[in-house]
Amino acid sequence: MSDWSEIRRLQAAFEQVQASSTTHKLSERNCVEIVNKLIEMGLVSVIYTLDGKEYIVSEYLETEIRNELDSHRGRINIVDLQQLLNVDLSHIQKGVGNIMKKDSTLELIQGDLISSDYKESLCKEINEYLLQNGHVTLADLSTTFSLPLDYITTCVENSIGILIKGRLDKSGSGLLYTNAYVSRHKAMIRGTFSAVTRPTPVGPILLRGNYNENLFHSVLHELVSTGQLSGIVHGHSDKALYIPNIYTQMQNQWVDNFLASNGYLEYDAISRLGINDPLKYIKQRYKEQNLLVLESCCLGPSVLGEVEGCVEEVTMTGKWVDVLPILPTPCTSEDAVLLLQTSYGMDESLVLSGSVVAHVKFFKHCLEIFKPLLKEKAEKATLSSGNFLRQVSKEPLPSGGGGGGEGKKGGKQKKG
């Protein structure tokens, strides 16, 4: 009870003091002098306003900065703070620095003081825009919110799947999009390329469909790699070429049928099918088959069998054969030489000359036939050469000009 009585007594005394009038008052000048004296003594630190009519302490300035930041939804420029609080910009910067040391969630971005609440509201606003439009680039967001691209990128990356319901393109294009937007793109691209039956440039489809380029290529490669599109993509970007599997199957079928029917493959014919490197294509597709590669075509087992049969006949009969008429029409004489050198170049029983292959026996037989003629020719050549030598030996040797002159002079002197 004594405690309550003491409280009531103090309350009554306080009310009496409040009700009484003061007999001594400090003028404004006195207050200024007192404050100046405190400043000189170092007992207090104040900040003067720009008009010099007021001064505040640094703690109060920091409180005012924080209040202004909250009233501006978590983002305010320090230049605007200087105008609102009517103090020098250097004091504003110092106060902002002190606040940021106490609160690590605050950031100073290009002169703007930003709180974590603003970052959260920024991400929510980005998400709303994304849901309405389906896609947006980080560069557009940077321009819209007047914030650096790096800052926008960091905010988006940290909020994807939490505050932002979307996906960020991993190719570095800066495209932010929703799953629904990707699904629409995927359906349109799958439908378009499913109708393609021959090699088709990707660029015109990209322009006509008004697709986002980076998303278009990433979706196209995803559909091809997962087997949702039966085809392959050659090249990159707008120079890419889509080749459906049905076209490749038709090419392979034509080549297989041609080889089976004719026994050879012509490079020019394969090039006309749209195959850029016929020789590479043949080696990859028929690597397990015994095909002989020539300059103008490849020969299959059936043609090689015919040539082999003719050469065997030459071996058995001891005669000769020209293989060029046996070879397919595209083959040249150079192809025939290459064929014979590759297949029979090491056979000592055969003699190769151009597209002709002959047995050694045939050459010996020909030599026996021509021996009399060769002997006759040799004798005639010997006789002709002997007569010529005799004729040359009977003719006087031509005298030299100097010696002849001296002889004539000597004769004349003798006659005289």
C-alpha positions as CSV (number, residue, x, y, z in Angstrom):
1,M,0.0,0.0,0.0
2,S,2.9,2.4,0.7
3,D,4.1,2.0,-2.8
4,W,0.8,3.1,-4.3
5,S,0.6,6.1,-2.0
6,E,4.1,7.1,-3.1
7,I,3.1,6.9,-6.7
8,R,0.0,9.0,-6.2
9,R,2.0,11.6,-4.3
10,L,4.5,11.9,-7.2
11,Q,1.7,12.1,-9.7
12,A,0.1,15.0,-7.8
13,A,3.4,16.8,-7.6
14,F,4.0,16.4,-11.4
15,E,0.5,17.8,-12.1
16,Q,1.2,20.7,-9.9
17,V,4.5,21.4,-11.7
18,Q,2.7,21.2,-15.1
19,A,0.0,23.6,-14.0
20,S,2.4,26.2,-12.6
21,S,3.7,28.9,-14.9
22,T,7.4,29.3,-15.5
23,T,9.0,32.5,-14.3
24,H,12.3,32.0,-16.4
25,K,12.2,31.2,-20.1
26,L,15.1,30.8,-22.6
27,S,15.0,32.8,-25.7
28,E,15.9,31.4,-29.1
29,R,19.2,33.2,-29.0
30,N,20.0,31.7,-25.6
31,C,19.3,28.2,-27.0
32,V,21.6,28.8,-30.0
33,E,24.4,30.0,-27.7
34,I,23.9,27.0,-25.4
35,V,24.0,24.6,-28.4
36,N,27.1,26.3,-29.8
37,K,28.8,26.0,-26.5
38,L,28.0,22.3,-26.3
39,I,29.4,21.9,-29.8
40,E,32.6,23.8,-28.8
41,M,33.0,21.6,-25.8
42,G,32.6,18.5,-28.0
43,L,29.6,17.3,-26.0
44,V,27.3,17.1,-28.9
45,S,27.6,16.7,-32.8
46,V,25.0,18.3,-35.0
47,I,24.3,18.6,-38.7
48,Y,23.1,22.0,-40.0
49,T,20.3,22.2,-42.6
50,L,21.0,23.9,-45.9
51,D,19.1,27.1,-44.9
52,G,21.0,27.2,-41.6
53,K,17.8,27.6,-39.5
54,E,17.9,24.1,-38.1
55,Y,20.3,21.5,-37.0
56,I,19.9,17.8,-36.2
57,V,22.0,15.1,-34.8
58,S,23.3,12.2,-37.0
59,E,21.1,9.6,-35.2
60,Y,18.0,11.6,-36.1
61,L,19.2,11.9,-39.7
62,E,19.6,8.2,-39.9
63,T,16.1,7.7,-38.5
64,E,14.7,10.2,-41.1
65,I,16.5,8.4,-43.9
66,R,15.0,5.1,-42.8
67,N,11.5,6.6,-42.6
68,E,11.8,8.1,-46.1
69,L,13.0,4.7,-47.4
70,D,9.9,3.0,-45.9
71,S,7.6,5.7,-47.2
72,H,8.9,5.2,-50.8
73,R,8.3,1.5,-50.8
74,G,11.9,0.5,-50.1
75,R,13.7,2.5,-52.9
76,I,14.8,6.1,-52.9
77,N,17.6,8.0,-54.5
78,I,20.1,9.8,-52.2
79,V,19.7,13.0,-54.2
80,D,16.0,12.9,-53.4
81,L,16.8,12.4,-49.8
82,Q,19.0,15.4,-49.8
83,Q,16.1,17.5,-51.1
84,L,13.6,16.0,-48.7
85,L,15.7,16.3,-45.5
86,N,17.3,19.6,-46.4
87,V,20.9,18.7,-45.5
88,D,24.1,18.5,-47.5
89,L,24.6,15.5,-49.7
90,S,27.8,14.5,-47.9
91,H,25.8,14.0,-44.7
92,I,23.2,12.0,-46.6
93,Q,25.9,9.7,-48.0
94,K,27.5,9.3,-44.6
95,G,24.1,8.5,-43.0
96,V,23.3,6.0,-45.7
97,G,26.6,4.3,-45.1
98,N,26.0,4.0,-41.4
99,I,22.5,2.5,-42.0
100,M,23.9,-0.1,-44.4
101,K,26.6,-1.1,-41.9
102,K,23.8,-1.8,-39.4
103,D,21.4,-3.5,-41.9
104,S,23.2,-5.8,-44.4
105,T,19.9,-6.3,-46.4
106,L,20.2,-2.7,-47.7
107,E,21.9,-2.0,-51.0
108,L,23.1,1.1,-52.8
109,I,22.6,0.6,-56.6
110,Q,23.5,3.5,-58.9
111,G,22.6,6.1,-56.2
112,D,19.4,4.3,-55.2
113,L,19.0,2.9,-51.6
114,I,17.2,-0.3,-52.0
115,S,15.7,-2.5,-49.2
116,S,14.9,-6.2,-49.2
117,D,11.2,-5.4,-49.3
118,Y,11.6,-3.6,-52.6
119,K,13.5,-6.6,-54.1
120,E,10.6,-8.8,-53.1
121,S,8.1,-6.5,-54.6
122,L,10.2,-6.2,-57.7
123,C,10.3,-9.9,-58.2
124,K,6.5,-10.2,-57.7
125,E,6.0,-7.4,-60.3
126,I,8.3,-9.2,-62.8
127,N,6.3,-12.4,-62.2
128,E,3.0,-10.7,-62.9
129,Y,4.4,-9.2,-66.1
130,L,5.7,-12.6,-67.1
131,L,2.4,-14.4,-66.5
132,Q,0.6,-11.8,-68.7
133,N,3.1,-11.8,-71.6
134,G,4.6,-15.3,-71.4
135,H,8.1,-14.0,-72.0
136,V,10.4,-11.0,-71.4
137,T,14.0,-10.3,-71.7
138,L,16.2,-9.2,-68.8
139,A,17.4,-6.2,-70.9
140,D,13.7,-5.0,-71.2
141,L,13.3,-5.4,-67.4
142,S,16.5,-3.4,-66.8
143,T,15.1,-0.6,-68.9
144,T,11.6,-0.7,-67.4
145,F,12.8,-0.6,-63.8
146,S,15.9,1.6,-64.4
147,L,18.2,-0.9,-62.8
148,P,21.5,-2.4,-64.0
149,L,21.3,-5.6,-66.0
150,D,23.5,-7.5,-63.6
151,Y,21.3,-6.6,-60.6
152,I,18.2,-7.6,-62.5
153,T,19.8,-10.9,-63.5
154,T,20.9,-11.7,-59.9
155,C,17.4,-10.9,-58.6
156,V,15.7,-13.1,-61.2
157,E,18.1,-16.0,-60.8
158,N,17.7,-16.0,-57.0
159,S,13.9,-15.9,-57.3
160,I,13.1,-18.4,-60.0
161,G,10.9,-21.1,-58.7
162,I,10.1,-19.0,-55.5
163,L,8.7,-15.7,-56.5
164,I,9.1,-15.9,-60.2
165,K,7.3,-18.8,-61.9
166,G,9.3,-19.1,-65.0
167,R,12.5,-20.3,-66.7
168,L,15.7,-18.5,-67.7
169,D,17.3,-19.4,-71.0
170,K,20.6,-21.0,-70.4
171,S,22.2,-20.0,-73.7
172,G,22.9,-16.5,-72.3
173,S,20.2,-14.7,-74.3
174,G,18.6,-13.3,-71.2
175,L,15.2,-14.5,-72.1
176,L,12.8,-15.2,-69.3
177,Y,9.7,-17.3,-70.1
178,T,6.9,-19.4,-68.6
179,N,6.4,-23.1,-69.0
180,A,3.2,-22.4,-70.9
181,Y,5.0,-20.2,-73.3
182,V,7.6,-23.0,-73.9
183,S,4.9,-25.5,-74.4
184,R,3.2,-23.4,-77.0
185,H,6.5,-23.0,-78.8
186,K,7.3,-26.6,-78.7
187,A,3.9,-27.6,-80.0
188,M,4.1,-25.2,-83.0
189,I,7.7,-26.2,-83.8
190,R,6.9,-29.9,-83.6
191,G,3.9,-29.5,-85.8
192,T,5.7,-27.5,-88.4
193,F,8.7,-29.8,-88.8
194,S,6.7,-33.0,-88.7
195,A,5.2,-31.9,-92.0
196,V,8.7,-31.5,-93.6
197,T,9.6,-34.3,-96.1
198,R,12.8,-32.9,-97.7
199,P,15.8,-30.9,-96.5
200,T,14.5,-27.5,-95.4
201,P,16.4,-24.4,-94.2
202,V,15.5,-23.4,-90.7
203,G,15.9,-19.7,-91.2
204,P,12.7,-19.0,-93.2
205,I,10.6,-21.0,-90.7
206,L,12.1,-19.0,-87.8
207,L,11.3,-15.7,-89.5
208,R,7.8,-16.7,-90.7
209,G,6.7,-18.0,-87.3
210,N,8.0,-15.0,-85.5
211,Y,9.7,-17.2,-82.9
212,N,12.3,-16.1,-80.4
213,E,15.6,-17.3,-82.0
214,N,17.4,-18.7,-79.0
215,L,14.3,-20.5,-77.7
216,F,13.5,-21.8,-81.2
217,H,16.9,-23.4,-81.7
218,S,17.0,-24.9,-78.1
219,V,13.5,-26.3,-78.5
220,L,14.3,-27.7,-82.0
221,H,17.4,-29.5,-80.8
222,E,15.6,-30.8,-77.8
223,L,12.8,-32.3,-80.0
224,V,15.4,-33.9,-82.2
225,S,17.6,-35.3,-79.4
226,T,14.6,-36.8,-77.6
227,G,13.2,-38.4,-80.7
228,Q,10.0,-36.3,-80.9
229,L,11.1,-35.2,-84.3
230,S,12.5,-37.8,-86.7
231,G,15.3,-36.0,-88.4
232,I,18.7,-34.3,-87.9
233,V,19.8,-30.6,-87.9
234,H,23.0,-29.7,-89.8
235,G,24.7,-26.3,-89.2
236,H,24.0,-23.6,-86.7
237,S,21.7,-20.6,-86.2
238,D,19.9,-19.2,-89.3
239,K,22.1,-21.4,-91.6
240,A,20.9,-24.6,-90.1
241,L,19.3,-27.3,-92.3
242,Y,16.7,-29.7,-91.1
243,I,16.8,-33.1,-92.8
244,P,13.9,-35.5,-92.0
245,N,14.6,-39.1,-91.6
246,I,12.0,-40.0,-94.3
247,Y,14.1,-38.2,-96.8
248,T,17.3,-40.0,-95.7
249,Q,15.5,-43.3,-95.9
250,M,14.4,-42.5,-99.4
251,Q,18.0,-41.6,-100.3
252,N,19.3,-44.8,-98.8
253,Q,16.7,-46.9,-100.5
254,W,17.5,-45.4,-103.9
255,V,21.2,-46.0,-103.5
256,D,20.7,-49.5,-102.3
257,N,18.5,-50.4,-105.2
258,F,20.9,-48.8,-107.7
259,L,23.8,-50.7,-106.3
260,A,21.9,-54.0,-106.4
261,S,20.7,-53.5,-109.9
262,N,23.9,-52.1,-111.5
263,G,26.7,-53.3,-109.4
264,Y,28.3,-49.9,-109.0
265,L,27.7,-46.4,-107.6
266,E,28.4,-43.2,-109.5
267,Y,29.4,-40.2,-107.4
268,D,27.6,-37.7,-109.6
269,A,24.3,-39.6,-109.3
270,I,24.6,-39.6,-105.5
271,S,25.4,-35.9,-105.5
272,R,22.2,-35.2,-107.4
273,L,20.3,-36.8,-104.5
274,G,21.6,-34.0,-102.2
275,I,24.4,-35.9,-100.6
276,N,27.3,-33.4,-100.4
277,D,30.2,-35.9,-99.9
278,P,29.3,-39.1,-101.9
279,L,32.6,-40.9,-101.2
280,K,32.3,-40.4,-97.4
281,Y,28.6,-41.4,-97.5
282,I,29.5,-44.7,-99.4
283,K,32.4,-45.5,-97.0
284,Q,30.1,-45.1,-94.0
285,R,27.1,-46.9,-95.4
286,Y,28.9,-49.8,-97.1
287,K,32.0,-50.1,-94.8
288,E,31.4,-53.8,-94.4
289,Q,31.0,-54.5,-98.1
290,N,33.8,-55.1,-100.6
291,L,33.5,-52.0,-102.8
292,L,36.4,-50.8,-104.9
293,V,36.8,-47.0,-104.8
294,L,37.8,-45.5,-108.2
295,E,38.0,-41.9,-109.4
296,S,34.5,-41.7,-110.9
297,C,32.6,-44.5,-109.1
298,C,32.7,-47.4,-106.8
299,L,32.5,-50.9,-108.1
300,G,30.5,-53.6,-106.3
301,P,31.2,-57.4,-106.1
302,S,29.2,-58.2,-109.2
303,V,31.2,-56.0,-111.6
304,L,34.5,-57.0,-109.9
305,G,33.4,-60.6,-110.4
306,E,33.0,-60.1,-114.1
307,V,36.5,-58.5,-114.3
308,E,37.9,-61.3,-112.3
309,G,36.3,-63.9,-114.6
310,C,37.9,-62.3,-117.7
311,V,41.3,-62.2,-116.1
312,E,41.0,-65.8,-115.1
313,E,40.2,-66.7,-118.7
314,V,43.3,-64.8,-119.7
315,T,45.3,-66.8,-117.3
316,M,43.9,-70.1,-118.5
317,T,44.1,-69.4,-122.3
318,G,47.3,-67.3,-122.2
319,K,45.7,-64.5,-124.2
320,W,44.7,-60.9,-123.4
321,V,41.6,-58.8,-122.7
322,D,40.6,-55.1,-122.6
323,V,38.6,-54.6,-119.4
324,L,37.3,-51.1,-120.2
325,P,34.3,-52.4,-122.3
326,I,33.4,-54.6,-119.3
327,L,33.3,-51.8,-116.8
328,P,30.2,-49.6,-116.3
329,T,29.7,-46.5,-118.6
330,P,30.9,-43.9,-116.0
331,C,34.3,-45.6,-115.7
332,T,37.2,-44.0,-117.6
333,S,40.5,-45.4,-118.8
334,E,42.1,-44.0,-115.6
335,D,39.6,-46.1,-113.6
336,A,40.5,-49.2,-115.6
337,V,44.2,-48.6,-114.9
338,L,43.6,-48.1,-111.2
339,L,41.4,-51.3,-111.1
340,L,44.1,-53.4,-112.8
341,Q,46.9,-52.0,-110.7
342,T,45.0,-52.5,-107.5
343,S,43.9,-56.0,-108.2
344,Y,46.6,-57.5,-110.4
345,G,49.6,-55.3,-110.1
346,M,51.6,-57.9,-108.1
347,D,50.9,-60.8,-110.4
348,E,54.1,-61.5,-112.4
349,S,52.3,-63.8,-114.8
350,L,50.3,-60.9,-116.2
351,V,51.4,-57.8,-118.1
352,L,49.3,-54.6,-117.7
353,S,49.2,-51.8,-120.2
354,G,46.4,-49.2,-119.8
355,S,43.1,-51.0,-119.7
356,V,44.6,-54.2,-121.3
357,V,45.8,-57.2,-119.3
358,A,47.7,-60.0,-121.1
359,H,49.5,-63.2,-120.0
360,V,53.2,-63.5,-120.3
361,K,52.7,-66.5,-122.6
362,F,51.0,-64.3,-125.0
363,F,54.0,-62.0,-125.2
364,K,56.4,-64.9,-125.7
365,H,54.1,-66.3,-128.5
366,C,54.0,-62.9,-130.2
367,L,57.8,-62.7,-130.0
368,E,58.2,-66.2,-131.7
369,I,55.9,-65.0,-134.5
370,F,57.8,-61.8,-135.1
371,K,61.3,-63.4,-134.9
372,P,61.7,-63.9,-138.7
373,L,60.5,-60.4,-139.4
374,L,62.8,-59.0,-136.8
375,K,65.7,-60.9,-138.2
376,E,65.0,-59.7,-141.7
377,K,64.7,-56.1,-140.5
378,A,67.9,-56.5,-138.6
379,E,69.8,-57.7,-141.7
380,K,68.4,-54.9,-143.8
381,A,69.5,-52.5,-141.2
382,T,73.0,-54.0,-141.1
383,L,73.4,-53.8,-144.9
384,S,72.1,-50.3,-145.0
385,S,74.5,-49.2,-142.3
386,G,77.5,-51.1,-144.1
387,N,76.9,-49.4,-147.5
388,F,76.7,-46.1,-145.8
389,L,80.0,-46.6,-144.0
390,R,81.7,-47.7,-147.3
391,Q,80.4,-44.7,-149.1
392,V,81.6,-42.4,-146.4
393,S,85.1,-43.9,-146.5
394,K,85.5,-43.4,-150.3
395,E,84.8,-39.7,-150.3
396,P,87.9,-37.4,-149.9
397,L,88.3,-35.5,-146.8
398,P,87.7,-31.8,-147.1
399,S,91.0,-29.8,-147.1
400,G,91.5,-26.9,-144.8
401,G,91.4,-23.3,-146.2
402,G,94.9,-22.3,-144.9
403,G,96.7,-25.5,-146.0
404,G,95.2,-25.4,-149.6
405,G,96.4,-21.8,-150.1
406,E,100.0,-22.6,-149.2
407,G,100.1,-25.6,-151.6
408,K,98.9,-23.5,-154.5
409,K,101.5,-20.9,-153.8
410,G,104.3,-23.5,-153.7
411,G,103.3,-25.0,-157.1
412,K,103.3,-21.6,-158.8
413,Q,106.7,-20.9,-157.5
414,K,108.0,-24.3,-158.8
415,K,106.7,-23.6,-162.4
416,G,108.4,-20.3,-162.5
